[in-house]
Amino acid sequence: MANPTLLIVDDEERFLTTTKALLQKRGITTFISTSGLKAIEILGSKPIDVVILDIKMPGLDGVEVLRVIKKRYPLVEVIMLTGHASAESAVSGLNLGAFDYLMKPCDIQIMLDKVNQAYAKKEAGDKKAQQAKIDKIISHPLEVFEKDQK
């Protein structure tokens, strides 16, 4: 399995730079964003596999950003992150499709393990979607050519 491409979204710049450095030392390509809007921009321009998303941020909060991610990029896995213990926000994030939930401060190895688990789930989803396309082509090959001619 290849290494995931990760986006970390948090309004604490020191946390972002430190975490990015630690993850990149472990071979994880990591992008960072201090806002939800910038994170959505990055997702539109980079092949992101997993997002670590802080719940409490100014502007768009993590739950709002999660909604956008799951609507536009449904196969991207999201791990919610917070320093504010809140069972309600954790449940809300999980109900909206978040992969998991971590509390800050978080051990880097625990974070890395969660990222790798989320990436494995994303890869399985990608393979399933690809197989569904192949199955459709095999079962209805003319549909593929008809769409190309329109």
Secondary structure as the mmCIF struct_conf table of DSSP 4:
data_model
#
loop_
_struct_conf.conf_type_id
_struct_conf.id
_struct_conf.beg_label_comp_id
_struct_conf.beg_label_asym_id
_struct_conf.beg_label_seq_id
_struct_conf.end_label_comp_id
_struct_conf.end_label_asym_id
_struct_conf.end_label_seq_id
HELX_LH_PP_P HELX_LH_PP_P1 ALA A 2 PRO A 4
STRN STRN1 THR A 5 VAL A 9
BEND BEND1 ASP A 11 ASP A 11
HELX_RH_AL_P HELX_RH_AL_P1 GLU A 13 LYS A 25
TURN_TY1_P TURN_TY1_P1 ARG A 26 GLY A 27
STRN STRN2 THR A 29 SER A 33
BEND BEND2 THR A 34 SER A 35
HELX_RH_AL_P HELX_RH_AL_P2 GLY A 36 SER A 45
BEND BEND3 LYS A 46 LYS A 46
STRN STRN3 VAL A 50 ASP A 54
BEND BEND4 ILE A 55 ILE A 55
BEND BEND5 PRO A 58 LEU A 60
HELX_RH_AL_P HELX_RH_AL_P3 GLY A 62 ARG A 72
TURN_TY1_P TURN_TY1_P2 PRO A 74 LEU A 75
BEND BEND6 VAL A 76 VAL A 76
STRN STRN4 GLU A 77 THR A 82
BEND BEND7 GLY A 83 HIS A 84
HELX_RH_AL_P HELX_RH_AL_P4 ALA A 87 ASN A 95
TURN_TY1_P TURN_TY1_P3 LEU A 96 GLY A 97
BEND BEND8 PHE A 99 PHE A 99
STRN STRN5 ASP A 100 MET A 103
BEND BEND9 LYS A 104 PRO A 105
HELX_RH_AL_P HELX_RH_AL_P5 ILE A 108 SER A 139
HELX_RH_AL_P HELX_RH_AL_P6 PRO A 141 GLN A 149
#
